[in-house]
Amino acid sequence: MNTHVDFVGVLFVVWGLLTALIGVSTLALGVGAIAVIATTNRSGGGEITAGLTAAFYLGIAVIAMLWGGSHVAVGVPLRQHKAWARLAAIVLGAGDLVLLPFGTALGIYALWTLLTERGKALFISEAR
């Protein structure tokens, strides 16, 4: 079971880095929408639409970067068998279940690994 916990930690780090990368890419889309607003001289619905698009992409970018960063911040201590990281990984894994298809797979694997008695035992023995 020790190898499963270590693998979940590695997957959390990889998933977090990929999610943060998606957040940075989405941030570029939001900045592009802001550039459209800045370069258009005509009035009308174009500026409003670009503003809504920019707000949407910037919001999604911030959420993705925070979600990815939290996975990295939990994945590393999870491999060190920190008790708090197990609880945080369970919460993040439950949230990942709605992110089809890869987040769902990660969430199921993380919950299966961390909620079994053998998985719990690794963190209890390290806490003492």
PyMOL commands that place a pseudoatom at each C-alpha (Angstrom):
pseudoatom trace, name=CA, resn=MET, resi=1, chain=A, elem=C, hetatm=0, pos=[0.000, 0.000, 0.000]
pseudoatom trace, name=CA, resn=ASN, resi=2, chain=A, elem=C, hetatm=0, pos=[2.985, 2.286, 0.532]
pseudoatom trace, name=CA, resn=THR, resi=3, chain=A, elem=C, hetatm=0, pos=[3.641, 2.338, -3.202]
pseudoatom trace, name=CA, resn=HIS, resi=4, chain=A, elem=C, hetatm=0, pos=[0.015, 3.229, -3.909]
pseudoatom trace, name=CA, resn=VAL, resi=5, chain=A, elem=C, hetatm=0, pos=[0.205, 6.234, -1.581]
pseudoatom trace, name=CA, resn=ASP, resi=6, chain=A, elem=C, hetatm=0, pos=[3.471, 7.346, -3.174]
pseudoatom trace, name=CA, resn=PHE, resi=7, chain=A, elem=C, hetatm=0, pos=[1.942, 6.964, -6.630]
pseudoatom trace, name=CA, resn=VAL, resi=8, chain=A, elem=C, hetatm=0, pos=[-1.102, 9.025, -5.606]
pseudoatom trace, name=CA, resn=GLY, resi=9, chain=A, elem=C, hetatm=0, pos=[1.319, 11.726, -4.421]
pseudoatom trace, name=CA, resn=VAL, resi=10, chain=A, elem=C, hetatm=0, pos=[3.097, 11.689, -7.780]
pseudoatom trace, name=CA, resn=LEU, resi=11, chain=A, elem=C, hetatm=0, pos=[-0.214, 11.794, -9.645]
pseudoatom trace, name=CA, resn=PHE, resi=12, chain=A, elem=C, hetatm=0, pos=[-1.348, 14.741, -7.523]
pseudoatom trace, name=CA, resn=VAL, resi=13, chain=A, elem=C, hetatm=0, pos=[1.809, 16.660, -8.426]
pseudoatom trace, name=CA, resn=VAL, resi=14, chain=A, elem=C, hetatm=0, pos=[1.482, 15.863, -12.138]
pseudoatom trace, name=CA, resn=TRP, resi=15, chain=A, elem=C, hetatm=0, pos=[-2.246, 16.646, -12.157]
pseudoatom trace, name=CA, resn=GLY, resi=16, chain=A, elem=C, hetatm=0, pos=[-1.589, 19.887, -10.290]
pseudoatom trace, name=CA, resn=LEU, resi=17, chain=A, elem=C, hetatm=0, pos=[1.108, 21.004, -12.716]
pseudoatom trace, name=CA, resn=LEU, resi=18, chain=A, elem=C, hetatm=0, pos=[-1.065, 20.210, -15.736]
pseudoatom trace, name=CA, resn=THR, resi=19, chain=A, elem=C, hetatm=0, pos=[-4.035, 22.017, -14.211]
pseudoatom trace, name=CA, resn=ALA, resi=20, chain=A, elem=C, hetatm=0, pos=[-1.882, 25.053, -13.424]
pseudoatom trace, name=CA, resn=LEU, resi=21, chain=A, elem=C, hetatm=0, pos=[-0.604, 24.999, -17.017]
pseudoatom trace, name=CA, resn=ILE, resi=22, chain=A, elem=C, hetatm=0, pos=[-4.185, 25.016, -18.266]
pseudoatom trace, name=CA, resn=GLY, resi=23, chain=A, elem=C, hetatm=0, pos=[-4.825, 27.948, -15.932]
pseudoatom trace, name=CA, resn=VAL, resi=24, chain=A, elem=C, hetatm=0, pos=[-1.899, 29.889, -17.393]
pseudoatom trace, name=CA, resn=SER, resi=25, chain=A, elem=C, hetatm=0, pos=[-3.137, 29.140, -20.926]
pseudoatom trace, name=CA, resn=THR, resi=26, chain=A, elem=C, hetatm=0, pos=[-6.624, 30.312, -20.013]
pseudoatom trace, name=CA, resn=LEU, resi=27, chain=A, elem=C, hetatm=0, pos=[-5.106, 33.434, -18.493]
pseudoatom trace, name=CA, resn=ALA, resi=28, chain=A, elem=C, hetatm=0, pos=[-3.606, 34.181, -21.914]
pseudoatom trace, name=CA, resn=LEU, resi=29, chain=A, elem=C, hetatm=0, pos=[-7.096, 33.976, -23.432]
pseudoatom trace, name=CA, resn=GLY, resi=30, chain=A, elem=C, hetatm=0, pos=[-8.386, 36.443, -20.859]
pseudoatom trace, name=CA, resn=VAL, resi=31, chain=A, elem=C, hetatm=0, pos=[-5.533, 38.832, -21.595]
pseudoatom trace, name=CA, resn=GLY, resi=32, chain=A, elem=C, hetatm=0, pos=[-6.319, 38.484, -25.303]
pseudoatom trace, name=CA, resn=ALA, resi=33, chain=A, elem=C, hetatm=0, pos=[-9.933, 39.463, -24.651]
pseudoatom trace, name=CA, resn=ILE, resi=34, chain=A, elem=C, hetatm=0, pos=[-8.714, 42.499, -22.721]
pseudoatom trace, name=CA, resn=ALA, resi=35, chain=A, elem=C, hetatm=0, pos=[-6.507, 43.381, -25.696]
pseudoatom trace, name=CA, resn=VAL, resi=36, chain=A, elem=C, hetatm=0, pos=[-9.586, 43.273, -27.928]
pseudoatom trace, name=CA, resn=ILE, resi=37, chain=A, elem=C, hetatm=0, pos=[-11.286, 45.792, -25.645]
pseudoatom trace, name=CA, resn=ALA, resi=38, chain=A, elem=C, hetatm=0, pos=[-8.253, 48.057, -25.668]
pseudoatom trace, name=CA, resn=THR, resi=39, chain=A, elem=C, hetatm=0, pos=[-7.834, 48.052, -29.447]
pseudoatom trace, name=CA, resn=THR, resi=40, chain=A, elem=C, hetatm=0, pos=[-11.432, 48.529, -30.541]
pseudoatom trace, name=CA, resn=ASN, resi=41, chain=A, elem=C, hetatm=0, pos=[-12.579, 52.097, -31.054]
pseudoatom trace, name=CA, resn=ARG, resi=42, chain=A, elem=C, hetatm=0, pos=[-16.150, 51.322, -31.927]
pseudoatom trace, name=CA, resn=SER, resi=43, chain=A, elem=C, hetatm=0, pos=[-18.950, 51.250, -29.435]
pseudoatom trace, name=CA, resn=GLY, resi=44, chain=A, elem=C, hetatm=0, pos=[-21.529, 48.557, -29.176]
pseudoatom trace, name=CA, resn=GLY, resi=45, chain=A, elem=C, hetatm=0, pos=[-21.894, 45.007, -28.004]
pseudoatom trace, name=CA, resn=GLY, resi=46, chain=A, elem=C, hetatm=0, pos=[-18.369, 43.986, -28.965]
pseudoatom trace, name=CA, resn=GLU, resi=47, chain=A, elem=C, hetatm=0, pos=[-16.800, 45.633, -25.948]
pseudoatom trace, name=CA, resn=ILE, resi=48, chain=A, elem=C, hetatm=0, pos=[-19.391, 44.199, -23.583]
pseudoatom trace, name=CA, resn=THR, resi=49, chain=A, elem=C, hetatm=0, pos=[-18.950, 40.724, -25.020]
pseudoatom trace, name=CA, resn=ALA, resi=50, chain=A, elem=C, hetatm=0, pos=[-15.165, 40.985, -24.851]
pseudoatom trace, name=CA, resn=GLY, resi=51, chain=A, elem=C, hetatm=0, pos=[-15.431, 42.197, -21.254]
pseudoatom trace, name=CA, resn=LEU, resi=52, chain=A, elem=C, hetatm=0, pos=[-17.608, 39.247, -20.260]
pseudoatom trace, name=CA, resn=THR, resi=53, chain=A, elem=C, hetatm=0, pos=[-15.269, 36.887, -22.072]
pseudoatom trace, name=CA, resn=ALA, resi=54, chain=A, elem=C, hetatm=0, pos=[-12.249, 38.384, -20.326]
pseudoatom trace, name=CA, resn=ALA, resi=55, chain=A, elem=C, hetatm=0, pos=[-13.908, 38.101, -16.915]
pseudoatom trace, name=CA, resn=PHE, resi=56, chain=A, elem=C, hetatm=0, pos=[-14.913, 34.499, -17.592]
pseudoatom trace, name=CA, resn=TYR, resi=57, chain=A, elem=C, hetatm=0, pos=[-11.457, 33.411, -18.753]
pseudoatom trace, name=CA, resn=LEU, resi=58, chain=A, elem=C, hetatm=0, pos=[-9.667, 35.254, -15.960]
pseudoatom trace, name=CA, resn=GLY, resi=59, chain=A, elem=C, hetatm=0, pos=[-11.960, 33.674, -13.361]
pseudoatom trace, name=CA, resn=ILE, resi=60, chain=A, elem=C, hetatm=0, pos=[-11.452, 30.176, -14.761]
pseudoatom trace, name=CA, resn=ALA, resi=61, chain=A, elem=C, hetatm=0, pos=[-7.670, 30.797, -14.932]
pseudoatom trace, name=CA, resn=VAL, resi=62, chain=A, elem=C, hetatm=0, pos=[-7.468, 31.788, -11.271]
pseudoatom trace, name=CA, resn=ILE, resi=63, chain=A, elem=C, hetatm=0, pos=[-9.545, 28.788, -10.187]
pseudoatom trace, name=CA, resn=ALA, resi=64, chain=A, elem=C, hetatm=0, pos=[-7.428, 26.384, -12.282]
pseudoatom trace, name=CA, resn=MET, resi=65, chain=A, elem=C, hetatm=0, pos=[-4.149, 27.776, -10.958]
pseudoatom trace, name=CA, resn=LEU, resi=66, chain=A, elem=C, hetatm=0, pos=[-5.364, 27.573, -7.343]
pseudoatom trace, name=CA, resn=TRP, resi=67, chain=A, elem=C, hetatm=0, pos=[-6.717, 24.046, -7.858]
pseudoatom trace, name=CA, resn=GLY, resi=68, chain=A, elem=C, hetatm=0, pos=[-3.473, 22.936, -9.481]
pseudoatom trace, name=CA, resn=GLY, resi=69, chain=A, elem=C, hetatm=0, pos=[-1.321, 24.597, -6.847]
pseudoatom trace, name=CA, resn=SER, resi=70, chain=A, elem=C, hetatm=0, pos=[-3.272, 22.928, -4.071]
pseudoatom trace, name=CA, resn=HIS, resi=71, chain=A, elem=C, hetatm=0, pos=[-2.676, 19.512, -5.654]
pseudoatom trace, name=CA, resn=VAL, resi=72, chain=A, elem=C, hetatm=0, pos=[1.064, 20.149, -5.829]
pseudoatom trace, name=CA, resn=ALA, resi=73, chain=A, elem=C, hetatm=0, pos=[1.083, 21.474, -2.254]
pseudoatom trace, name=CA, resn=VAL, resi=74, chain=A, elem=C, hetatm=0, pos=[-0.659, 18.295, -1.037]
pseudoatom trace, name=CA, resn=GLY, resi=75, chain=A, elem=C, hetatm=0, pos=[1.058, 15.755, -3.305]
pseudoatom trace, name=CA, resn=VAL, resi=76, chain=A, elem=C, hetatm=0, pos=[4.565, 16.344, -1.987]
pseudoatom trace, name=CA, resn=PRO, resi=77, chain=A, elem=C, hetatm=0, pos=[3.746, 15.946, 1.748]
pseudoatom trace, name=CA, resn=LEU, resi=78, chain=A, elem=C, hetatm=0, pos=[1.445, 13.037, 0.907]
pseudoatom trace, name=CA, resn=ARG, resi=79, chain=A, elem=C, hetatm=0, pos=[4.496, 11.110, -0.280]
pseudoatom trace, name=CA, resn=GLN, resi=80, chain=A, elem=C, hetatm=0, pos=[6.089, 11.908, 3.100]
pseudoatom trace, name=CA, resn=HIS, resi=81, chain=A, elem=C, hetatm=0, pos=[3.023, 10.408, 4.850]
pseudoatom trace, name=CA, resn=LYS, resi=82, chain=A, elem=C, hetatm=0, pos=[1.978, 13.596, 6.642]
pseudoatom trace, name=CA, resn=ALA, resi=83, chain=A, elem=C, hetatm=0, pos=[-1.400, 13.023, 8.333]
pseudoatom trace, name=CA, resn=TRP, resi=84, chain=A, elem=C, hetatm=0, pos=[-2.803, 16.410, 7.295]
pseudoatom trace, name=CA, resn=ALA, resi=85, chain=A, elem=C, hetatm=0, pos=[-1.899, 15.692, 3.653]
pseudoatom trace, name=CA, resn=ARG, resi=86, chain=A, elem=C, hetatm=0, pos=[-4.005, 12.525, 3.720]
pseudoatom trace, name=CA, resn=LEU, resi=87, chain=A, elem=C, hetatm=0, pos=[-7.075, 14.473, 4.800]
pseudoatom trace, name=CA, resn=ALA, resi=88, chain=A, elem=C, hetatm=0, pos=[-6.411, 17.214, 2.254]
pseudoatom trace, name=CA, resn=ALA, resi=89, chain=A, elem=C, hetatm=0, pos=[-5.914, 14.613, -0.491]
pseudoatom trace, name=CA, resn=ILE, resi=90, chain=A, elem=C, hetatm=0, pos=[-9.237, 13.003, 0.385]
pseudoatom trace, name=CA, resn=VAL, resi=91, chain=A, elem=C, hetatm=0, pos=[-10.983, 16.379, 0.033]
pseudoatom trace, name=CA, resn=LEU, resi=92, chain=A, elem=C, hetatm=0, pos=[-9.198, 17.178, -3.240]
pseudoatom trace, name=CA, resn=GLY, resi=93, chain=A, elem=C, hetatm=0, pos=[-9.822, 13.660, -4.549]
pseudoatom trace, name=CA, resn=ALA, resi=94, chain=A, elem=C, hetatm=0, pos=[-13.522, 14.015, -3.838]
pseudoatom trace, name=CA, resn=GLY, resi=95, chain=A, elem=C, hetatm=0, pos=[-13.540, 17.301, -5.737]
pseudoatom trace, name=CA, resn=ASP, resi=96, chain=A, elem=C, hetatm=0, pos=[-11.674, 15.703, -8.638]
pseudoatom trace, name=CA, resn=LEU, resi=97, chain=A, elem=C, hetatm=0, pos=[-14.498, 13.208, -9.135]
pseudoatom trace, name=CA, resn=VAL, resi=98, chain=A, elem=C, hetatm=0, pos=[-16.496, 15.756, -11.153]
pseudoatom trace, name=CA, resn=LEU, resi=99, chain=A, elem=C, hetatm=0, pos=[-13.615, 16.511, -13.550]
pseudoatom trace, name=CA, resn=LEU, resi=100, chain=A, elem=C, hetatm=0, pos=[-14.239, 13.924, -16.257]
pseudoatom trace, name=CA, resn=PRO, resi=101, chain=A, elem=C, hetatm=0, pos=[-12.442, 11.726, -17.263]
pseudoatom trace, name=CA, resn=PHE, resi=102, chain=A, elem=C, hetatm=0, pos=[-8.958, 12.042, -15.761]
pseudoatom trace, name=CA, resn=GLY, resi=103, chain=A, elem=C, hetatm=0, pos=[-9.976, 13.810, -12.558]
pseudoatom trace, name=CA, resn=THR, resi=104, chain=A, elem=C, hetatm=0, pos=[-12.584, 11.123, -11.953]
pseudoatom trace, name=CA, resn=ALA, resi=105, chain=A, elem=C, hetatm=0, pos=[-9.970, 8.396, -12.326]
pseudoatom trace, name=CA, resn=LEU, resi=106, chain=A, elem=C, hetatm=0, pos=[-7.559, 10.236, -10.030]
pseudoatom trace, name=CA, resn=GLY, resi=107, chain=A, elem=C, hetatm=0, pos=[-10.290, 10.861, -7.462]
pseudoatom trace, name=CA, resn=ILE, resi=108, chain=A, elem=C, hetatm=0, pos=[-11.395, 7.229, -7.406]
pseudoatom trace, name=CA, resn=TYR, resi=109, chain=A, elem=C, hetatm=0, pos=[-7.827, 5.971, -7.101]
pseudoatom trace, name=CA, resn=ALA, resi=110, chain=A, elem=C, hetatm=0, pos=[-6.940, 8.504, -4.389]
pseudoatom trace, name=CA, resn=LEU, resi=111, chain=A, elem=C, hetatm=0, pos=[-10.048, 7.733, -2.343]
pseudoatom trace, name=CA, resn=TRP, resi=112, chain=A, elem=C, hetatm=0, pos=[-9.574, 3.984, -2.745]
pseudoatom trace, name=CA, resn=THR, resi=113, chain=A, elem=C, hetatm=0, pos=[-5.950, 4.242, -1.654]
pseudoatom trace, name=CA, resn=LEU, resi=114, chain=A, elem=C, hetatm=0, pos=[-6.389, 6.659, 1.247]
pseudoatom trace, name=CA, resn=LEU, resi=115, chain=A, elem=C, hetatm=0, pos=[-9.619, 5.319, 2.741]
pseudoatom trace, name=CA, resn=THR, resi=116, chain=A, elem=C, hetatm=0, pos=[-8.612, 1.663, 3.092]
pseudoatom trace, name=CA, resn=GLU, resi=117, chain=A, elem=C, hetatm=0, pos=[-7.429, 0.401, 6.462]
pseudoatom trace, name=CA, resn=ARG, resi=118, chain=A, elem=C, hetatm=0, pos=[-3.938, -0.260, 5.109]
pseudoatom trace, name=CA, resn=GLY, resi=119, chain=A, elem=C, hetatm=0, pos=[-3.789, 3.266, 3.708]
pseudoatom trace, name=CA, resn=LYS, resi=120, chain=A, elem=C, hetatm=0, pos=[-4.892, 4.775, 7.012]
pseudoatom trace, name=CA, resn=ALA, resi=121, chain=A, elem=C, hetatm=0, pos=[-2.330, 2.698, 8.892]
pseudoatom trace, name=CA, resn=LEU, resi=122, chain=A, elem=C, hetatm=0, pos=[0.556, 4.288, 6.983]
pseudoatom trace, name=CA, resn=PHE, resi=123, chain=A, elem=C, hetatm=0, pos=[-0.406, 7.717, 8.248]
pseudoatom trace, name=CA, resn=ILE, resi=124, chain=A, elem=C, hetatm=0, pos=[-1.214, 6.647, 11.797]
pseudoatom trace, name=CA, resn=SER, resi=125, chain=A, elem=C, hetatm=0, pos=[2.171, 4.980, 12.249]
pseudoatom trace, name=CA, resn=GLU, resi=126, chain=A, elem=C, hetatm=0, pos=[3.923, 8.098, 10.902]
pseudoatom trace, name=CA, resn=ALA, resi=127, chain=A, elem=C, hetatm=0, pos=[1.964, 10.405, 13.242]
pseudoatom trace, name=CA, resn=ARG, resi=128, chain=A, elem=C, hetatm=0, pos=[3.295, 8.677, 16.363]
for i in range(1, 128): cmd.bond("trace and resi %d" % i, "trace and resi %d" % (i + 1))
show_as sticks, trace
zoom trace
